[in-house]
Amino acid sequence: MKHDFLPSYDQMLRTIAKMCETYPQLHLHSIGKSVLKRDIYALSVGNVEKEAAIFVGGTHGQEWLTASLLLLFLDDLLSSVQSGGPLEEIDFSLALQKRGLVIVPALNPDGVEIALNGPESARWRKNCVKKIMNKSDLTWQANARGVDLNHNFDAGFPILQKLEREAGFCSPSPRRYGGKRALSEPESRAIVKYVRKHNISRLYAFHSQGEEIFYEYDSIPVPLGEEIAQTLSKLSGYELVENAGLYSHGGLKDWFIKEFRRPGFTIEIGKGENPLPLSDLDPIYRKIRRMMAAAVIL
């Protein structure tokens, strides 16, 4: 199935359908809808009701490789459970009795489609997307309203707005415009509602690129946060870095840390220029699979 992990929304749905057919222990549900009414899907396995880690990909349009990465990992994990064998020396048949895993492969399905297929994929908002594109030479990371979802969460939002205005991001843009207010976008509200409803103990937001891990927010003390970050870094070779500038507030992991005082991480996969090519998927995955497996149980 590994060659089926392609990034478009329709291809992602076909991959998910095949996985649900292959692995009966996998649960699929929509956590909400995007601006263009595409379902935002979550896939869960294990004891989610007791405690769960959540992996979120596809927050930025051009970072669609993260969606493929998460589905590839989930397939490997479920295959190990089905066969009874370990994955990266972890017995997930046993581990998932105590903890669950939730994967949201594409939080921003509209943005991924726009990045892959242009404004025509924006349905009834295609003319609006074209206008936004014509005003900027930046590549597309935002949702279908021109809001950067990783600037839209309620964590230092007024500070981030000021920084955005100073940098010239005052209206809908292909990237870095966080919207008029925190959680203005249906995609942001969907993941917040889901996390609040479930016992999520760890949050991992997968982005690209840089081979970096962000693990702090606003000097908030987080039990085990730094220790887990050090382990993730050791297993992947990725560098631990601190938030700075326009990336200091408004992110999903920032909100999670602020809201719950639990470990949250932004993991920037790969190196190069976004969008990273599909040919990078396998080498990236080989480098960080051990880290991803450990993240489920840390």
C-alpha positions in Angstrom: 0.0 0.0 0.0 2.9 2.4 0.4 2.7 3.6 -3.2 -0.9 4.7 -2.6 0.1 7.3 -0.1 -0.5 10.3 -2.5 -1.5 13.7 -1.2 -4.7 14.8 -3.1 -8.0 14.7 -1.1 -9.6 12.1 -3.3 -6.6 9.9 -3.3 -6.3 10.3 0.5 -9.9 9.2 0.9 -9.3 6.1 -1.2 -6.2 5.2 0.9 -8.2 5.6 4.1 -11.1 3.5 2.8 -8.6 0.7 1.9 -7.0 0.9 5.3 -10.4 0.7 7.1 -11.2 -2.4 5.0 -7.8 -4.0 5.8 -7.7 -3.1 9.5 -11.0 -3.6 11.4 -9.6 -2.1 14.6 -9.2 1.3 12.8 -12.0 3.8 13.5 -12.8 6.7 11.1 -14.8 9.8 11.9 -15.1 13.3 10.6 -14.2 15.9 13.2 -15.7 18.8 11.1 -15.7 20.4 7.7 -13.4 22.8 5.9 -14.4 26.1 4.4 -15.3 24.2 1.2 -17.2 21.6 3.1 -14.6 18.8 2.8 -14.6 16.5 5.7 -11.7 16.7 8.1 -11.1 13.1 9.1 -9.6 11.5 12.2 -8.4 7.9 12.3 -8.1 6.4 15.8 -6.8 3.1 17.1 -6.2 1.7 20.6 -7.6 2.9 24.0 -8.4 6.5 22.9 -10.9 6.9 25.8 -8.2 6.4 28.4 -5.4 8.5 27.0 -4.2 9.3 23.5 -1.5 10.9 21.5 -2.7 12.9 18.4 -0.7 13.4 15.2 -1.9 16.3 13.0 -0.7 16.8 9.4 -1.6 18.9 6.4 -2.1 22.2 8.3 -0.3 24.1 5.6 -1.3 23.6 1.9 2.2 23.1 0.5 3.2 20.8 3.3 1.0 18.0 2.0 3.8 15.5 2.4 3.0 15.4 6.1 -0.4 13.8 5.3 1.2 11.0 3.3 3.8 10.5 6.1 1.1 10.1 8.8 -0.9 7.6 6.7 2.3 5.6 5.9 3.2 5.4 9.6 -0.4 4.4 10.5 -0.3 1.6 8.0 3.0 0.3 9.4 1.7 0.5 12.9 -1.6 -1.4 12.1 0.3 -4.0 10.1 2.5 -4.7 13.1 -0.6 -5.0 15.3 -2.3 -7.4 12.9 0.8 -9.5 12.5 1.6 -9.5 16.2 5.1 -8.3 15.5 6.9 -5.2 16.9 7.4 -1.9 15.2 10.7 -0.3 16.1 10.9 -2.8 19.0 7.5 -1.7 20.4 4.7 -4.2 20.8 1.8 -2.0 19.8 -0.7 -4.8 20.4 0.1 -4.4 24.1 0.8 -0.7 24.1 -2.5 0.3 22.5 -4.4 -1.5 25.3 -3.2 1.3 27.5 -3.1 4.3 25.2 -4.7 5.3 21.9 -3.4 7.1 18.8 -5.4 9.6 16.8 -4.2 10.7 13.3 -5.6 13.7 11.5 -3.8 13.5 8.2 -5.0 16.7 6.6 -6.4 19.5 8.9 -6.5 21.8 5.9 -7.8 19.8 2.9 -8.8 22.9 1.0 -5.3 24.4 1.2 -3.7 21.1 0.2 -5.9 21.0 -2.9 -5.2 24.6 -3.8 -1.5 24.0 -3.4 -1.6 20.9 -5.6 -4.2 21.8 -8.2 -4.5 25.6 -8.2 -7.5 27.9 -7.5 -9.9 25.9 -9.7 -10.0 23.3 -6.9 -11.4 26.0 -4.5 -14.9 25.4 -5.8 -17.1 28.4 -5.2 -14.2 30.4 -3.8 -12.0 30.0 -6.8 -12.2 33.7 -7.8 -11.4 34.8 -4.3 -8.4 32.5 -4.2 -7.3 33.9 -7.6 -7.5 37.4 -6.3 -5.4 36.6 -3.3 -2.8 34.9 -5.4 -2.6 37.8 -7.8 -1.7 40.1 -5.0 1.2 38.0 -3.7 4.0 35.9 -5.1 4.0 33.7 -2.0 3.1 30.1 -2.4 -0.1 28.7 -0.9 -0.2 27.6 2.7 -3.5 29.0 3.9 -7.1 27.7 3.9 -9.6 28.6 1.2 -10.3 32.0 2.9 -6.6 33.0 2.9 -6.1 32.4 6.6 -3.0 30.6 7.8 -4.4 28.0 10.2 -1.2 27.8 12.2 -1.6 31.5 13.0 -5.3 31.1 14.0 -5.2 29.5 17.4 -5.9 31.2 20.7 -2.4 31.6 22.0 -1.0 35.1 22.1 -3.2 36.0 19.2 -3.2 39.8 19.8 0.6 39.8 19.9 0.7 37.7 16.7 -1.7 40.1 15.0 0.6 43.0 15.8 3.6 41.2 14.4 1.7 40.3 11.3 0.6 43.9 10.6 4.2 45.1 11.1 5.3 42.5 8.5 2.6 43.6 6.1 0.1 40.7 6.5 -3.1 42.6 7.1 -5.6 40.8 4.9 -6.2 37.3 3.4 -2.9 36.0 2.0 -1.4 32.7 0.8 0.4 32.5 4.2 1.1 34.2 7.5 -2.3 36.0 7.9 -4.0 34.7 11.0 -7.4 36.1 10.4 -9.5 38.7 12.2 -9.8 36.7 15.4 -8.5 33.5 17.0 -10.4 30.4 15.9 -12.2 32.2 13.1 -11.8 29.2 10.8 -13.8 26.0 10.8 -10.7 23.9 10.5 -9.2 25.4 13.7 -12.4 25.1 15.6 -12.8 21.5 14.6 -9.4 20.3 16.0 -9.9 22.4 19.1 -13.3 20.9 19.8 -12.0 17.4 19.2 -9.0 17.8 21.5 -11.1 19.3 24.2 -13.6 16.5 24.0 -11.0 13.7 24.3 -8.2 12.9 26.7 -5.3 13.9 24.5 -2.1 13.7 26.5 0.4 14.5 23.8 0.0 16.6 20.6 2.4 16.4 17.6 1.8 18.8 14.7 3.8 17.7 11.6 5.0 20.4 9.2 7.8 20.8 6.7 10.6 21.6 6.4 13.9 22.0 8.4 14.4 18.9 10.5 13.5 20.8 13.6 11.4 20.3 16.7 9.6 23.1 18.6 8.5 22.1 22.0 8.0 25.3 24.2 5.5 28.1 24.4 5.7 31.3 26.3 7.8 29.8 29.1 4.9 27.8 30.3 6.1 24.9 32.5 5.1 21.6 31.0 5.8 18.4 32.9 7.9 16.0 30.8 7.9 18.4 27.9 11.6 19.0 27.6 12.4 15.3 28.4 10.2 14.1 25.6 11.6 16.7 23.3 15.1 15.5 24.0 14.1 11.9 23.3 12.5 12.9 20.0 15.6 14.8 19.0 17.9 11.9 19.9 15.8 9.4 17.9 15.4 11.5 14.8 18.5 13.7 14.7 16.2 16.7 14.5 17.4 19.9 16.2 15.4 21.4 19.1 14.6 25.1 18.5 12.7 27.9 20.1 9.8 29.9 18.7 10.8 33.3 17.2 9.1 36.2 15.4 5.9 35.4 13.5 6.2 31.8 14.7 6.1 32.7 18.3 2.3 32.6 18.8 -1.0 31.3 17.3 0.1 27.8 16.5 -1.7 24.5 17.3 1.0 23.2 19.7 1.1 26.7 21.3 -2.6 26.6 22.0 -2.4 23.0 23.3 0.4 23.8 25.7 -1.4 27.0 26.9 -4.7 25.2 27.3 -3.6 22.0 28.9 0.0 22.4 30.2 0.7 19.1 28.4 3.5 18.3 26.0 3.0 19.6 22.5 5.4 19.6 19.6 5.8 21.0 16.1 7.9 18.7 14.0 9.3 20.1 10.8 10.1 17.1 8.6 12.7 17.0 5.8 14.9 19.6 4.3 14.6 21.7 1.2 12.0 24.0 -0.3 8.3 23.4 0.1 6.5 21.6 -1.3 8.9 18.8 -0.7 8.7 16.2 -3.5 6.9 12.9 -3.0 10.3 11.2 -3.7 11.4 12.6 -0.3 8.7 10.6 1.6 10.6 7.3 2.0 13.9 8.8 3.1 12.2 11.1 5.6 10.1 8.3 6.9 13.0 6.0 7.4 14.8 8.7 9.3 12.0 9.4 11.7 9.9 6.2 12.0 11.6 5.3 15.2 10.8 8.7 16.6 7.2 8.5 15.5 6.7 5.1 17.0 8.2 6.3 20.4 5.9 9.4 20.3 2.9 7.2 20.6 3.9 5.8 23.9 6.1 8.6 25.5 
